[in-house]
């Protein structure tokens, strides 16, 4: 009588293959899950950016800015400093230039000046070499301007004068594509880094308004 052969144990090689397949499946599943999570995070980030951009555009829209009639090179001379030297856009090349025309005898000008100066100083500090604020007085002389600032011109702004309002007229006419019958103050103009006059703001503003900051920051390279 033949003795039956003992049953053989399962091949250890087959077990290793099965274990490797399971491990590969687990790794693949984990990778797929991580990839899906990354896509989801990316979509959420895009949605947040879109929402943020829409909010920024809404703030800008709420800020009443008039586009220039035809964006063109802005008048080069902005005014004259205390030494009688002209200040030109060449000295602010590559910067966003905020140009405000005002007078000490103009109540709305006086009202907006503190918030305007704070905004200018803050943007100049946050974007060094990329933003310049210029305030052009149409007062008869420097004594009136100095008296308004208690004898010392403020830091963070280029303070100039336009005694015969020639520069004022150039900016008014350039922005509108034609000359108005009369000038009113204050009025603000924005020159982009390429030197083009792109927009203007009629009348006083509360420059603490986040919409004003959003509008200017969008132009700063």
Secondary structure as UniProt FT lines:
FT   HELIX           12..62
FT   STRAND          66..73
FT   STRAND          77..80
FT   TURN            82..83
FT   STRAND          86..88
FT   HELIX           89..92
FT   TURN            93..94
FT   STRAND          96..102
FT   TURN            104..105
FT   HELIX           107..126
FT   TURN            127..130
FT   STRAND          131..137
FT   HELIX           142..148
FT   TURN            149..151
FT   TURN            155..156
FT   STRAND          158..161
FT   TURN            163..164
FT   HELIX           166..176
FT   STRAND          187..191
FT   TURN            193..194
FT   STRAND          196..202
FT   TURN            207..208
FT   HELIX           210..219
//
